[in-house]
Amino acid sequence: MIEWMDRFVKLMDQISDCPAAGIGIAELSRQTLISKGTLHRMLQSMMGYQLVVQDPESKKYMLGPKAMAWGSTFLQNRDPVGLLAQYCKQVGEETGLYAFICRFQSDEIFCTHTHQPSSIGNSFFVHVGQRMPVHAAAAAQIILAFQSDEVIDRLLNKEKLDALTPFTLTDTHDLRRKIHEARRVRVAYCEQELELGTAALSVPIFHSNDQALISMSLVGEYHYFDTNKEKLIRALQRVAEQASDHLSSMQALSSLF
């Protein structure tokens, strides 16, 4: 039973991280080290429960409606009153950029909200439920910046420090320096480290003094960020301060009951 569960989790991890077009069984076998025959039997069973679906033309697999429903319920429970979504929308509309919120829980940092202003025609790669790699995502690095050195080391050591682009940092010493600098200036910046042509700015949302498990970010074309970085930082920090005040007051009220 334990071995089956281990295989199931590995398989779901790979399918959830795959591109929108899905992933083929050969690639799944390579990434999970599970034989194609075993994978075929597992996937057929999972399709019966709508955990995965298969594209009839490409034969590739992707998450099904049952998995998405579970994920949606999980994310809703992270922010039951929709508190942070309003600030995600606010900073997106003010800057005209794609905005998103990430949360740190159970040693994973994942996206919980996104907002795409109607004024931009292209949609960037960040989506709700997406796991953010700590070595290549500003949204993850600014959250790590306000964790203990023990937590930082644990997450860096468990991360596969793959070079996602030629600009990705893969040295843990360089990453620690970058994370510590992000704490000092209270903003993290990644340029073409996760995807070529894009950049992201991220700031913390505090639930108490210097304690943050949530980040707010903007993502867009890197050359636009180069010329507008200071203006974007000010907008992010101003809205994040409002969100922090709101979140802190909600926590204070909840402690009274």
Protein Blocks (a to p, Z undefined) as FASTA:
>chain_A
ZZmmmmmmmmmmmmmmpcfkbpcfklmmmmnopafklmmmmmmmmmmnomaccdfklopa
cddfklmmmmmmmmmmmmmnommmmmmmmmmmmnopacdddddeehiacdfbdcddfkbm
bdcfbdghiacdfklpfklmmmmmmccfklmmmmmmmpccbdfbfkbcfbfklmmmmmmm
mmmnopacdehklbghiacddddddfbehiafbdcdddddfklmmmmmmmmmmmmmmmmm
mmmmmmmmmmmmmmmZZ
